[in-house]
Amino acid sequence: MKKAIALALATALLLSVALYFPKSAEAQIRSAGCYREWNACRTGAFEQDVSWWKLALILTVCDLGLGRCLLAL
């Protein structure tokens, strides 16, 4: 009986791992676009000639946009 339970748990674990990782890889591909946009936003912010507090505000907006994009996945 113990062997049957151990076998069932091992099968369930392997099945859940096999079903989880393809979804994880797909999410990584979609999140790459979010990070590309975030990097472009930060690069554009640093290229502007603005005061330090405006730069901090723009970078905060970039970070909020990244968070919103990642949560939308």
N, C-alpha and C positions, 0 to 999 in steps of 0.2 A: 504494500500500500504506500509506503514511504517513497519507493522508487517511482511509482506512478505520479504522485504529487510533485516530486522533484522534476520529473520529465515534463509535466504539464506547465510548471512554473518556468522552466528553461525555455520551452516552446513559446510561451506567452511573451517572455522577455525578448527573445530573438525576433519574433514577429513584430513587436512594438518598435524595436530598433530599426528593423527593415522598413517599416511604414513611416517612421519619423524622418529619417535622413534625407530621402528625396524631397520632402517638403522643406526641410532646412536648407538644402542646396538651392531650391527655387527662390526662397526668401532672400538668400544672400545675393542672388543675381539681381532681384528687384531692388534690394537696398543699395546696390552699387550706384544706381541712378540717383538716389537721394544724396549719397556722399559726393557724387560728381557735382550736383547742383550746389551743395553746401560749400564745396571747395571753390567753385566759381563765384559764389556770393562773397566769401571771405576775401578772395583775391581782388575782386572789384572794390570791396570796402577799403582794403589797404592801398589801392591805387588812387583813391580819392584824396583830395587835399582839404580835409575837414579838421575841426578841432577834436581833441581827445574824447570829449564826452559824446560828440556825434558819432565818432568811430565806435565807441563802446556800445552805443544804441544800435547802430547798424549791425555790429557783430552779434548782439543779443537777438535781433530779428532773424539773422541767419541761423542761429542755433535753434530758435523756436520753430523756424521752418523745417529744419532737419528733424526735429522731434515730431512735428505734425506729419511729415512724410513717412517716417518710420512707423508711426502708430497707424497710419492708413493702410499699411501692408496687411 
